[in-house]
Amino acid sequence: MAGWGDDIDEELKREEEIEVGFRLGFKGMSFLIDRIVEETREYDEKHPKDDLRFILYNDLVIIAILVTFSYNVLMIATVFFMLFYGYLLIQIGKAWKRFNYSMGQYRLLAIIGLIVAVALGIVAQRLIFK
């Protein structure tokens, strides 16, 4: 009976490699950040930092898309979602701080990324909704 029930054992599930990929959902990204914070025991200058940076870029792409479609009556829905994805920036910052990475570097990445995302969103909005 070796291996019976291993597929539902919580401890064995948690030992699986954390796979960071492109995600659109707020909830999925939030759970991924929580999982990285909870399950990463050993960290260095690259390991969870690259994953957190990828989630940050993913979040900024979604914010740019939301800015693009924030036009007239659609703004009612998109602003609500922008608040959720803005909260993800705070959550990524907390995870960044937990692993003792430079907060100045994170703030610089987040601020420049937000400026670029909003600028690209506005340019795309002007091209689409002429």
DSSP file with accessible surface (Angstrom, degrees, kcal/mol):
  #  RESIDUE AA STRUCTURE BP1 BP2  ACC     N-H-->O    O-->H-N    N-H-->O    O-->H-N    TCO  KAPPA ALPHA  PHI   PSI    X-CA   Y-CA   Z-CA
    1    1 A M    >         0   0  204      0, 0.0     3,-1.5     0, 0.0     2,-0.2   0.000 360.0 360.0 360.0  25.6    0.0    0.0    0.0
    2    2 A A  T 3   +     0   0  107      1,-0.2     3,-0.1     3,-0.0     4,-0.0  -0.443 360.0  14.5 -68.2 134.2    2.9    2.3   -0.6
    3    3 A G  T >  S+     0   0   46      1,-0.3     3,-1.6    -2,-0.2     4,-0.3   0.439  84.2 148.7  85.5  -1.5    2.0    5.7   -2.0
    4    4 A W  T <  S+     0   0  209     -3,-1.5    -1,-0.3     1,-0.3     0, 0.0  -0.496  73.8   6.6 -71.1 126.5   -1.7    5.3   -1.3
    5    5 A G  T >> S+     0   0   20     -2,-0.3     3,-1.1    -3,-0.1     4,-0.7   0.540  87.9 125.8  83.3   5.8   -3.3    8.7   -0.7
    6    6 A D  T <4  +     0   0   79     -3,-1.6     3,-0.4     1,-0.2    -2,-0.1   0.806  65.8  63.9 -66.2 -26.1   -0.2   10.6   -1.5
    7    7 A D  T 34 S+     0   0  125     -4,-0.3    -1,-0.2     1,-0.2    -3,-0.1   0.697 110.2  37.1 -74.3 -14.3   -2.1   12.7   -4.0
    8    8 A I  T <4 S+     0   0  116     -3,-1.1     2,-0.4     4,-0.0    -1,-0.2   0.435  84.9 116.2-114.1  -0.4   -4.3   14.2   -1.3
    9    9 A D     X  -     0   0   70     -4,-0.7     4,-1.9    -3,-0.4     5,-0.2  -0.563  57.0-149.6 -72.1 121.9   -1.7   14.5    1.5
   10   10 A E  H  > S+     0   0  112     -2,-0.4     4,-1.9     1,-0.2    -1,-0.2   0.865  93.1  53.8 -63.2 -38.5   -1.4   18.2    2.2
   11   11 A E  H  > S+     0   0  143      1,-0.2     4,-0.8     2,-0.2    -1,-0.2   0.898 110.3  46.9 -66.7 -38.2    2.3   18.0    3.2
   12   12 A L  H  4 S+     0   0   63      1,-0.2     3,-0.4     2,-0.2     4,-0.3   0.861 109.5  54.5 -71.2 -32.8    3.3   16.3    0.0
   13   13 A K  H >< S+     0   0   85     -4,-1.9     3,-1.3     1,-0.2    -2,-0.2   0.890 105.2  53.7 -64.8 -39.0    1.3   18.8   -2.0
   14   14 A R  H 3< S+     0   0  121     -4,-1.9    -1,-0.2     1,-0.3    -2,-0.2   0.735  98.2  64.0 -70.9 -21.0    3.2   21.7   -0.4
   15   15 A E  T 3< S+     0   0  147     -4,-0.8    -1,-0.3    -3,-0.4    -2,-0.2   0.582  80.1 108.8 -79.3  -7.8    6.5   20.2   -1.4
   16   16 A E  S <  S-     0   0  120     -3,-1.3     2,-0.1    -4,-0.3    -3,-0.0  -0.317  84.9 -92.3 -65.6 152.4    5.7   20.6   -5.0
   17   17 A E        -     0   0  158      1,-0.1     2,-0.6    -2,-0.0    -1,-0.1  -0.387  38.7-117.0 -65.4 137.0    7.6   23.3   -6.9
   18   18 A I        -     0   0   26     -2,-0.1     2,-0.7    -3,-0.1    -1,-0.1  -0.681  28.7-152.7 -78.2 121.1    5.8   26.7   -7.0
   19   19 A E        -     0   0  156     -2,-0.6     2,-0.6     2,-0.0    -1,-0.0  -0.859   7.7-165.2-102.9 113.6    5.1   27.4  -10.7
   20   20 A V        +     0   0   31     -2,-0.7     2,-0.2    12,-0.0    -2,-0.0  -0.881  24.9 149.4 -99.9 117.8    4.9   31.1  -11.5
   21   21 A G        -     0   0   27     -2,-0.6     2,-0.3    34,-0.0    37,-0.0  -0.806  55.4 -61.6-135.5 179.0    3.2   31.8  -14.8
   22   22 A F        +     0   0  121     -2,-0.2     2,-0.4     2,-0.0    33,-0.1  -0.477  58.5 179.8 -67.9 126.1    1.1   34.5  -16.5
   23   23 A R        -     0   0   87     -2,-0.3    -3,-0.0     1,-0.1    -1,-0.0  -0.977  27.0-168.7-129.8 145.0   -2.1   34.9  -14.6
   24   24 A L        +     0   0  113     -2,-0.4     2,-0.3    38,-0.0    -1,-0.1   0.707  62.7  91.4 -99.9 -26.0   -5.1   37.1  -15.1
   25   25 A G     >  -     0   0   37      1,-0.1     4,-1.9     2,-0.0     5,-0.2  -0.514  63.0-148.6 -83.1 137.5   -7.0   36.6  -11.9
   26   26 A F  H  > S+     0   0   53     -2,-0.3     4,-2.6     1,-0.2     5,-0.2   0.922 100.5  51.3 -62.2 -45.5   -6.5   38.6   -8.8
   27   27 A K  H  > S+     0   0  141      1,-0.2     4,-2.7     2,-0.2     5,-0.2   0.909 108.6  50.5 -63.7 -42.1   -7.2   35.7   -6.5
   28   28 A G  H  > S+     0   0   29      1,-0.2     4,-2.0     2,-0.2    -1,-0.2   0.909 112.9  45.7 -63.3 -41.8   -4.7   33.4   -8.2
   29   29 A M  H  X S+     0   0    1     -4,-1.9     4,-2.3     2,-0.2    -1,-0.2   0.898 112.3  51.7 -68.7 -37.9   -1.9   35.9   -8.0
   30   30 A S  H  X S+     0   0   18     -4,-2.6     4,-2.4     1,-0.2    -2,-0.2   0.931 111.4  46.3 -64.4 -45.1   -2.8   36.7   -4.4
   31   31 A F  H  X S+     0   0  123     -4,-2.7     4,-2.6     1,-0.2    -1,-0.2   0.873 110.7  54.4 -64.1 -36.0   -2.7   33.0   -3.4
   32   32 A L  H  X S+     0   0    8     -4,-2.0     4,-2.4    -5,-0.2    -2,-0.2   0.924 108.7  47.6 -64.9 -42.5    0.6   32.6   -5.3
   33   33 A I  H  X S+     0   0    1     -4,-2.3     4,-2.4     2,-0.2    -2,-0.2   0.939 112.9  49.0 -63.3 -45.5    2.2   35.4   -3.4
   34   34 A D  H  X S+     0   0   61     -4,-2.4     4,-2.6     1,-0.2    -2,-0.2   0.903 111.0  50.3 -59.9 -41.6    0.9   33.9   -0.1
   35   35 A R  H  X S+     0   0   67     -4,-2.6     4,-2.7     2,-0.2     5,-0.3   0.905 109.4  50.4 -66.1 -40.4    2.2   30.5   -1.1
   36   36 A I  H  X S+     0   0    1     -4,-2.4     4,-1.6     1,-0.2    -2,-0.2   0.937 113.2  46.7 -61.9 -43.8    5.7   31.9   -1.9
   37   37 A V  H  < S+     0   0   38     -4,-2.4    -2,-0.2     1,-0.2    -1,-0.2   0.922 118.4  40.9 -64.9 -43.6    5.8   33.7    1.4
   38   38 A E  H  < S+     0   0  101     -4,-2.6    -2,-0.2    -5,-0.2    -1,-0.2   0.875 121.9  36.8 -74.4 -38.2    4.7   30.6    3.4
   39   39 A E  H  < S+     0   0   37     -4,-2.7     2,-0.8    -5,-0.2    -1,-0.2   0.621  87.8  96.6 -97.7 -13.4    6.6   27.9    1.6
   40   40 A T     <  +     0   0    9     -4,-1.6     3,-0.1    -5,-0.3    -4,-0.0  -0.687  37.0 162.4 -83.2 111.4   10.0   29.5    0.8
   41   41 A R        +     0   0  189     -2,-0.8     2,-0.5     1,-0.2    -1,-0.2   0.831  65.4  41.2 -93.0 -44.3   12.4   28.5    3.5
   42   42 A E  S    S+     0   0  169      2,-0.0     2,-0.3     5,-0.0    -1,-0.2  -0.917  70.5 171.3-110.1 132.8   15.7   29.3    1.8
   43   43 A Y        +     0   0   90     -2,-0.5     2,-0.2    -3,-0.1    -3,-0.0  -0.964   8.3 173.5-139.4 153.8   16.1   32.4   -0.3
   44   44 A D        -     0   0   96     -2,-0.3     5,-0.4     0, 0.0    55,-0.0  -0.678  57.2 -67.1-137.8-161.7   18.9   34.2   -1.9
   45   45 A E  S    S+     0   0  119     -2,-0.2    -2,-0.0     1,-0.2    56,-0.0   0.657 128.4  25.5 -72.5 -12.9   19.3   37.2   -4.3
   46   46 A K  S  > S+     0   0  130      3,-0.1     4,-2.4     4,-0.0     5,-0.3   0.781  99.4  78.6-116.4 -39.6   17.5   35.4   -7.2
   47   47 A H  H  > S+     0   0   79      1,-0.2     4,-1.0     2,-0.2     3,-0.3   0.915 112.7   8.0 -55.0 -75.7   15.1   32.7   -6.0
   48   48 A P  H  > S+     0   0    0      0, 0.0     4,-2.8     0, 0.0    -1,-0.2   0.782 121.8  70.7 -79.9 -15.1   11.9   34.2   -4.8
   49   49 A K  H  > S+     0   0    7     -5,-0.4     4,-2.5     1,-0.2    -2,-0.2   0.921  98.5  47.9 -63.8 -42.3   12.9   37.7   -6.1
   50   50 A D  H  X S+     0   0   58     -4,-2.4     4,-2.2    -3,-0.3    -1,-0.2   0.894 112.7  49.4 -64.2 -39.4   12.6   36.7   -9.7
   51   51 A D  H  X S+     0   0   40     -4,-1.0     4,-2.2    -5,-0.3    -2,-0.2   0.924 112.5  46.8 -65.4 -43.8    9.2   35.1   -9.0
   52   52 A L  H  X S+     0   0    0     -4,-2.8     4,-2.3     1,-0.2    -2,-0.2   0.893 111.5  51.6 -65.7 -37.8    8.0   38.2   -7.2
   53   53 A R  H  X S+     0   0   58     -4,-2.5     4,-2.5    -5,-0.2    -1,-0.2   0.907 108.8  51.1 -65.4 -39.2    9.3   40.4  -10.0
   54   54 A F  H  X S+     0   0   90     -4,-2.2     4,-2.4     2,-0.2    -2,-0.2   0.915 110.4  48.6 -64.7 -40.4    7.4   38.3  -12.6
   55   55 A I  H  X S+     0   0    2     -4,-2.2     4,-2.6     2,-0.2    -1,-0.2   0.902 110.1  53.0 -65.3 -38.9    4.2   38.7  -10.6
   56   56 A L  H  X S+     0   0    0     -4,-2.3     4,-2.4     2,-0.2    -2,-0.2   0.944 110.6  45.8 -60.5 -48.0    4.8   42.4  -10.4
   57   57 A Y  H  X S+     0   0  106     -4,-2.5     4,-2.1     1,-0.2    -2,-0.2   0.895 111.8  52.6 -63.5 -38.8    5.2   42.7  -14.2
   58   58 A N  H  X S+     0   0    6     -4,-2.4     4,-1.9     2,-0.2    -1,-0.2   0.923 109.8  48.8 -60.4 -45.2    2.1   40.6  -14.6
   59   59 A D  H  X S+     0   0    0     -4,-2.6     4,-2.3     1,-0.2    -2,-0.2   0.907 109.9  51.4 -62.6 -41.7    0.2   42.9  -12.4
   60   60 A L  H  X S+     0   0   13     -4,-2.4     4,-2.3     1,-0.2    -1,-0.2   0.872 106.9  53.6 -67.4 -34.3    1.4   46.0  -14.2
   61   61 A V  H  X S+     0   0   68     -4,-2.1     4,-2.2     2,-0.2    -1,-0.2   0.928 109.8  48.0 -64.1 -42.5    0.3   44.5  -17.6
   62   62 A I  H  X S+     0   0   11     -4,-1.9     4,-2.6     1,-0.2    -2,-0.2   0.904 109.8  52.1 -66.8 -37.9   -3.2   43.9  -16.2
   63   63 A I  H  X S+     0   0   10     -4,-2.3     4,-2.6     2,-0.2    -1,-0.2   0.918 108.3  51.8 -63.3 -40.6   -3.3   47.5  -14.9
   64   64 A A  H  X S+     0   0   16     -4,-2.3     4,-2.2     1,-0.2    -2,-0.2   0.912 110.1  49.0 -61.6 -40.1   -2.3   48.8  -18.3
   65   65 A I  H  X S+     0   0   79     -4,-2.2     4,-1.8     2,-0.2    -2,-0.2   0.915 111.1  49.8 -65.1 -42.2   -5.1   46.7  -19.9
   66   66 A L  H  < S+     0   0   24     -4,-2.6     4,-0.3     1,-0.2    -2,-0.2   0.896 110.0  50.3 -64.4 -39.1   -7.6   48.1  -17.3
   67   67 A V  H >< S+     0   0   17     -4,-2.6     3,-1.2     1,-0.2    -1,-0.2   0.903 106.7  56.7 -64.8 -38.7   -6.4   51.7  -18.0
   68   68 A T  H 3< S+     0   0   13     -4,-2.2    -1,-0.2     1,-0.3    -2,-0.2   0.909 112.3  40.3 -58.2 -42.3   -6.9   51.0  -21.7
   69   69 A F  T 3< S+     0   0   92     -4,-1.8     2,-1.7    -5,-0.1    -1,-0.3   0.315  84.1 107.0 -94.8  11.1  -10.6   50.0  -21.2
   70   70 A S    <   +     0   0    8     -3,-1.2     2,-0.4    -4,-0.3    -1,-0.1  -0.606  49.0 135.5 -85.7  78.9  -11.3   52.8  -18.6
   71   71 A Y    >   -     0   0   90     -2,-1.7     3,-1.9    54,-0.0     4,-0.2  -0.993  67.6 -48.0-134.2 128.1  -13.4   54.8  -21.0
   72   72 A N  G >  S+     0   0  122     -2,-0.4     3,-1.3     1,-0.3     4,-0.3  -0.207 127.8   1.4  51.4-121.4  -16.7   56.5  -20.3
   73   73 A V  G >  S+     0   0  110      1,-0.3     3,-1.2     2,-0.2     4,-0.4   0.755 124.6  69.1 -72.4 -22.4  -19.2   54.1  -18.6
   74   74 A L  G X> S+     0   0   84     -3,-1.9     4,-2.2     1,-0.2     3,-0.7   0.735  81.9  76.8 -66.8 -19.8  -16.6   51.2  -18.5
   75   75 A M  H <> S+     0   0   92     -3,-1.3     4,-2.2     1,-0.2     5,-0.3   0.809  81.6  67.4 -62.2 -27.7  -14.7   53.2  -15.9
   76   76 A I  H <> S+     0   0  136     -3,-1.2     4,-0.7    -4,-0.3    -1,-0.2   0.917 110.7  33.2 -58.5 -42.4  -17.2   52.2  -13.3
   77   77 A A  H <> S+     0   0   53     -3,-0.7     4,-1.6    -4,-0.4    -2,-0.2   0.895 117.6  52.1 -81.4 -41.7  -16.1   48.5  -13.6
   78   78 A T  H  X S+     0   0   13     -4,-2.2     4,-2.4     1,-0.2    -2,-0.2   0.863 103.8  55.8 -71.0 -33.8  -12.4   49.0  -14.3
   79   79 A V  H  X S+     0   0   65     -4,-2.2     4,-1.6     2,-0.2    -1,-0.2   0.910 105.8  53.7 -63.8 -38.8  -11.6   51.4  -11.4
   80   80 A F  H  X S+     0   0  116     -4,-0.7     4,-1.2    -5,-0.3     3,-0.2   0.933 111.6  44.3 -59.7 -44.8  -13.0   48.7   -9.0
   81   81 A F  H  X S+     0   0   98     -4,-1.6     4,-2.3     1,-0.2     5,-0.2   0.848 106.4  60.9 -70.6 -32.5  -10.7   46.1  -10.5
   82   82 A M  H  X S+     0   0   47     -4,-2.4     4,-2.2     1,-0.2    -1,-0.2   0.856 100.1  56.3 -62.6 -33.3   -7.7   48.6  -10.4
   83   83 A L  H  X S+     0   0  122     -4,-1.6     4,-2.0    -3,-0.2    -1,-0.2   0.911 107.4  48.3 -63.3 -42.0   -8.1   48.8   -6.7
   84   84 A F  H  X S+     0   0   75     -4,-1.2     4,-1.4     2,-0.2    -2,-0.2   0.937 114.0  44.9 -62.7 -47.0   -7.7   45.0   -6.4
   85   85 A Y  H  X S+     0   0   19     -4,-2.3     4,-1.0     1,-0.2    -1,-0.2   0.804 110.1  56.0 -71.7 -25.2   -4.7   45.0   -8.6
   86   86 A G  H  X S+     0   0   24     -4,-2.2     4,-1.2    -5,-0.2     3,-0.3   0.875 103.4  54.9 -67.7 -37.0   -3.3   48.0   -6.7
   87   87 A Y  H  X S+     0   0  108     -4,-2.0     4,-2.4     1,-0.2    -2,-0.2   0.866 100.1  60.6 -63.0 -33.4   -3.6   46.0   -3.5
   88   88 A L  H  X S+     0   0    0     -4,-1.4     4,-2.8     1,-0.2    -1,-0.2   0.864  98.2  57.8 -61.6 -34.5   -1.5   43.3   -5.1
   89   89 A L  H  X S+     0   0   18     -4,-1.0     4,-2.0    -3,-0.3    -1,-0.2   0.907 107.9  46.6 -61.0 -39.8    1.3   45.8   -5.4
   90   90 A I  H  X S+     0   0   98     -4,-1.2     4,-2.2     2,-0.2    -2,-0.2   0.917 111.9  50.5 -66.5 -42.4    1.1   46.3   -1.6
   91   91 A Q  H  X S+     0   0   16     -4,-2.4     4,-2.0     2,-0.2    -2,-0.2   0.902 110.1  49.4 -64.8 -39.6    1.1   42.5   -1.1
   92   92 A I  H  X S+     0   0    0     -4,-2.8     4,-2.8     1,-0.2    -1,-0.2   0.908 109.1  53.9 -65.0 -39.7    4.1   42.0   -3.4
   93   93 A G  H  X S+     0   0    6     -4,-2.0     4,-2.3    -5,-0.2    -2,-0.2   0.902 107.3  50.0 -61.9 -39.9    5.9   44.8   -1.4
   94   94 A K  H  X S+     0   0  135     -4,-2.2     4,-2.1     2,-0.2    -1,-0.2   0.904 112.4  47.0 -64.9 -40.8    5.2   43.0    1.9
   95   95 A A  H  X S+     0   0    2     -4,-2.0     4,-1.4     2,-0.2    -2,-0.2   0.904 110.5  53.1 -66.4 -39.7    6.6   39.7    0.4
   96   96 A W  H  <>S+     0   0    0     -4,-2.8     5,-1.9     1,-0.2     3,-0.3   0.919 111.4  46.2 -60.1 -43.5    9.6   41.6   -1.0
   97   97 A K  H ><5S+     0   0  139     -4,-2.3     3,-1.8     1,-0.2    -1,-0.2   0.861 104.8  61.1 -68.4 -36.1   10.3   43.0    2.5
   98   98 A R  H 3<5S+     0   0  102     -4,-2.1    -1,-0.2     1,-0.3    -2,-0.2   0.847 104.6  49.0 -61.5 -32.3    9.8   39.6    4.2
   99   99 A F  T 3<5S-     0   0    1     -4,-1.4    -1,-0.3    -3,-0.3    -2,-0.2   0.264 117.0-115.5 -92.9  13.5   12.8   38.3    2.2
  100  100 A N  T < 5 +     0   0  126     -3,-1.8     2,-0.2     1,-0.2    -3,-0.2   0.813  61.2 153.4  58.8  37.1   14.9   41.3    3.1
  101  101 A Y      < -     0   0   13     -5,-1.9     2,-0.3     1,-0.1    -1,-0.2  -0.560  58.4 -78.4 -88.7 162.8   15.2   42.7   -0.4
  102  102 A S     >  -     0   0   67     -2,-0.2     4,-1.7     1,-0.2    -1,-0.1  -0.409  34.8-160.9 -65.8 118.6   15.8   46.3   -1.0
  103  103 A M  H  > S+     0   0   43     -2,-0.3     4,-2.8     1,-0.2     5,-0.2   0.807  91.1  60.5 -71.2 -28.5   12.6   48.2   -0.6
  104  104 A G  H  > S+     0   0   43      2,-0.2     4,-2.3     1,-0.2    -1,-0.2   0.908 104.5  49.0 -63.0 -40.7   14.0   51.2   -2.5
  105  105 A Q  H  > S+     0   0   70      2,-0.2     4,-2.5     1,-0.2    -2,-0.2   0.914 112.2  48.4 -65.1 -41.1   14.5   48.9   -5.5
  106  106 A Y  H  X S+     0   0   15     -4,-1.7     4,-3.0     2,-0.2     5,-0.2   0.933 111.4  49.0 -64.8 -45.6   10.9   47.6   -5.2
  107  107 A R  H  X S+     0   0  145     -4,-2.8     4,-2.9     2,-0.2     5,-0.3   0.905 111.6  49.8 -61.3 -41.3    9.5   51.1   -4.9
  108  108 A L  H  X S+     0   0  109     -4,-2.3     4,-2.5    -5,-0.2     5,-0.4   0.937 113.2  46.2 -62.1 -46.1   11.5   52.2   -8.0
  109  109 A L  H  X S+     0   0   41     -4,-2.5     4,-2.3     1,-0.2    -2,-0.2   0.920 115.9  45.8 -60.8 -44.7   10.3   49.2  -10.0
  110  110 A A  H  X S+     0   0   10     -4,-3.0     4,-2.6     2,-0.2    -2,-0.2   0.925 115.4  44.7 -68.6 -43.3    6.7   49.7   -8.9
  111  111 A I  H  X S+     0   0  102     -4,-2.9     4,-2.4    -5,-0.2     5,-0.2   0.949 117.6  43.0 -68.9 -48.1    6.5   53.5   -9.5
  112  112 A I  H  X S+     0   0   89     -4,-2.5     4,-2.6    -5,-0.3     5,-0.2   0.922 115.3  51.4 -63.3 -40.4    8.3   53.4  -12.9
  113  113 A G  H  X S+     0   0   14     -4,-2.3     4,-2.8    -5,-0.4    -2,-0.2   0.905 109.8  49.0 -62.5 -41.9    6.2   50.4  -13.8
  114  114 A L  H  X S+     0   0   60     -4,-2.6     4,-2.7     2,-0.2     5,-0.3   0.910 111.2  49.8 -64.4 -41.6    2.9   52.1  -12.9
  115  115 A I  H  X S+     0   0  110     -4,-2.4     4,-2.5     2,-0.2    -2,-0.2   0.942 114.6  44.1 -62.4 -45.5    3.9   55.2  -14.8
  116  116 A V  H  X S+     0   0   76     -4,-2.6     4,-2.9     2,-0.2     5,-0.3   0.918 113.8  50.8 -65.7 -42.2    4.7   53.1  -17.9
  117  117 A A  H  X S+     0   0    6     -4,-2.8     4,-2.4    -5,-0.2    -2,-0.2   0.927 113.2  44.7 -62.8 -44.2    1.6   51.0  -17.5
  118  118 A V  H  X S+     0   0   56     -4,-2.7     4,-2.6     2,-0.2     5,-0.2   0.923 114.2  49.8 -67.4 -41.2   -0.7   54.0  -17.2
  119  119 A A  H  X S+     0   0   48     -4,-2.5     4,-2.5    -5,-0.3    -2,-0.2   0.936 113.2  45.6 -63.2 -46.3    1.1   55.8  -20.2
  120  120 A L  H  X S+     0   0  108     -4,-2.9     4,-2.6     1,-0.2    -1,-0.2   0.894 112.6  52.0 -63.7 -38.5    0.8   52.7  -22.4
  121  121 A G  H  X S+     0   0    0     -4,-2.4     4,-2.4    -5,-0.3    -2,-0.2   0.908 110.5  47.3 -63.3 -41.5   -2.9   52.3  -21.3
  122  122 A I  H  X S+     0   0   65     -4,-2.6     4,-2.5     2,-0.2    -2,-0.2   0.921 112.6  49.1 -67.8 -42.0   -3.7   55.9  -22.2
  123  123 A V  H  X S+     0   0   86     -4,-2.5     4,-1.8     1,-0.2    -2,-0.2   0.942 113.6  46.2 -62.3 -45.9   -2.0   55.6  -25.6
  124  124 A A  H  X S+     0   0   32     -4,-2.6     4,-2.3     1,-0.2     5,-0.2   0.893 110.9  53.9 -64.3 -36.7   -3.8   52.4  -26.4
  125  125 A Q  H  X S+     0   0   30     -4,-2.4     4,-2.9     1,-0.2    -2,-0.2   0.922 107.9  49.3 -63.3 -42.8   -7.1   53.9  -25.2
  126  126 A R  H  < S+     0   0  171     -4,-2.5    -1,-0.2     1,-0.2    -2,-0.2   0.860 112.5  48.3 -66.3 -34.3   -6.6   56.9  -27.5
  127  127 A L  H  < S+     0   0  118     -4,-1.8     3,-0.5    -5,-0.2    -1,-0.2   0.877 118.3  39.1 -72.5 -37.1   -5.9   54.6  -30.5
  128  128 A I  H  < S+     0   0   93     -4,-2.3     2,-0.3     1,-0.2    -2,-0.2   0.924 120.3  41.2 -79.4 -44.5   -8.9   52.3  -29.8
  129  129 A F     <        0   0   60     -4,-2.9    -1,-0.2    -5,-0.2    -2,-0.1  -0.229 360.0 360.0-104.2  46.4  -11.5   54.9  -28.8
  130  130 A K              0   0  210     -3,-0.5    -3,-0.1    -2,-0.3    -4,-0.1  -0.295 360.0 360.0 -63.4 360.0  -10.9   57.6  -31.3
